[in-house]
């Protein structure tokens, strides 16, 4: 027997009173989730926070209607039953517990919540035998289906074009700070800092297996180091750079990718073939870094090329000269 499942009920086994109680607790939970989203968004996206506050009020109104129906049909005592007590019933992923959620993530979760609620009310209406209860549940299913239209109305009335543009700029800036900036720093570090040891080993030994092992170790070590450094040195609270875990992952993974790019060609047994391909990969990496700087960091392309390509070429030349010497 799987622990926790023996005490759960199937939806088909619930009484009409228990279905109403489940609907009441679900509406209460959803209202609290919407208010949590509003709180998360209030500082950066005040207009969207207002929208989620209004959606929470709508859920409160639904809960009140359900309570009134329960009182008229079954009395004052509402059974304690929640989603997690029903086997196979939809559950809310606790994404609201995560910090620094993106605006698009929150909007996507809200849409999923509305769809789940609509399907629940359609199923619950079929389960009800009382005409008034069935009508209420059907009306609530229609209301949940209409939440998208209500959200659009709230967006139109609350989220003006200027407010939307400001929130989009803030969301883009947060994406840059959390993912692009640490990822770019990692890619630059991994691509450039590993050039010297890899090509020094290559020209010193002319052994592709040894060169690959050195490159793999350098890329892995640099990735781990950069990832931990990025995650540990700034928790994001004062700088507003977002989750240290996300930044650490972005920096560590891209550092390792940058180093592995020109180490992998040394899996080819022929030394000069492997070295030629590795050099081509290096230039592709450096041009990719310059493009990212120009695209996301708004660095003039010519300046980005001079900074990255010339700097990388100097490091490559140092490694080749040291190895060759």
Protein Blocks (a to p, Z undefined) as FASTA:
>chain_A
ZZhjlmpccfklpcfklmmmmmmmmmmmmmmmmmmmmmmmmmmmmmlmmmmmmmmmmmmm
mmmmmmmmmmmmnojbdcdddfklpghiacddfkllpghiafklmmmmmmmmmmmmmmmm
mmmmmmpmbfklmmmmmmmmmmmmmmmmmmmmmmmmmmcfklmmmmmmmmmmmmmmmmmm
mmmmmmmmmmmmmmmmmmmmmmmnopaklmmmmmmmmmmmmmmmmmmmmmmmogolmnon
opfklmmmmmmmmmmmmmmmmmmmmmpmblklmmmmmmmmmmmmmmmmmmmmmmmnopaf
klmmmmmmmmmmmmmmmmmmmmmZZ
